[in-house]
Amino acid sequence: MIDHLTHSAYPDPMQIRRLKKRKLRLKDMIQLIESRLIPDIDA
C-alpha cells in the first residue's frame, strides 16, 4: 500500500506518514506478542 501511494501520480505525504507509523506500531505489537508466547531461555 505504501509503495503504491509513493508511486502514484499524486502521492499524499500525510497519508504515507500515517501508514508508515501504523506499520511500525503493528510490528511492535507483533514483536511484543511473540515475546510473550516464546519465553526467554535463561542461560
Rosetta constraint file for C-alpha pairs under 8 A:
AtomPair CA 1 CA 5 HARMONIC 6.27 0.50
AtomPair CA 2 CA 6 HARMONIC 6.24 0.50
AtomPair CA 2 CA 16 HARMONIC 6.14 0.50
AtomPair CA 2 CA 19 HARMONIC 6.92 0.50
AtomPair CA 2 CA 20 HARMONIC 7.43 0.50
AtomPair CA 3 CA 7 HARMONIC 6.22 0.50
AtomPair CA 4 CA 8 HARMONIC 6.08 0.50
AtomPair CA 5 CA 10 HARMONIC 7.94 0.50
AtomPair CA 5 CA 11 HARMONIC 5.40 0.50
AtomPair CA 5 CA 12 HARMONIC 7.16 0.50
AtomPair CA 5 CA 16 HARMONIC 6.96 0.50
AtomPair CA 6 CA 11 HARMONIC 5.35 0.50
AtomPair CA 6 CA 12 HARMONIC 7.83 0.50
AtomPair CA 6 CA 16 HARMONIC 7.44 0.50
AtomPair CA 7 CA 11 HARMONIC 7.01 0.50
AtomPair CA 11 CA 16 HARMONIC 7.87 0.50
AtomPair CA 12 CA 16 HARMONIC 6.24 0.50
AtomPair CA 13 CA 17 HARMONIC 6.07 0.50
AtomPair CA 14 CA 18 HARMONIC 6.21 0.50
AtomPair CA 15 CA 19 HARMONIC 6.14 0.50
AtomPair CA 16 CA 20 HARMONIC 6.17 0.50
AtomPair CA 17 CA 21 HARMONIC 6.27 0.50
AtomPair CA 18 CA 22 HARMONIC 6.13 0.50
AtomPair CA 19 CA 23 HARMONIC 6.04 0.50
AtomPair CA 20 CA 24 HARMONIC 6.30 0.50
AtomPair CA 21 CA 25 HARMONIC 6.25 0.50
AtomPair CA 22 CA 26 HARMONIC 6.17 0.50
AtomPair CA 23 CA 27 HARMONIC 6.23 0.50
AtomPair CA 24 CA 28 HARMONIC 6.20 0.50
AtomPair CA 25 CA 29 HARMONIC 6.16 0.50
AtomPair CA 26 CA 30 HARMONIC 6.14 0.50
AtomPair CA 27 CA 31 HARMONIC 6.16 0.50
AtomPair CA 28 CA 32 HARMONIC 6.16 0.50
AtomPair CA 29 CA 33 HARMONIC 6.19 0.50
AtomPair CA 30 CA 34 HARMONIC 6.07 0.50
AtomPair CA 31 CA 35 HARMONIC 6.11 0.50
AtomPair CA 32 CA 36 HARMONIC 6.36 0.50
AtomPair CA 33 CA 37 HARMONIC 6.24 0.50
AtomPair CA 34 CA 38 HARMONIC 5.95 0.50
AtomPair CA 35 CA 39 HARMONIC 6.29 0.50
AtomPair CA 35 CA 40 HARMONIC 7.72 0.50
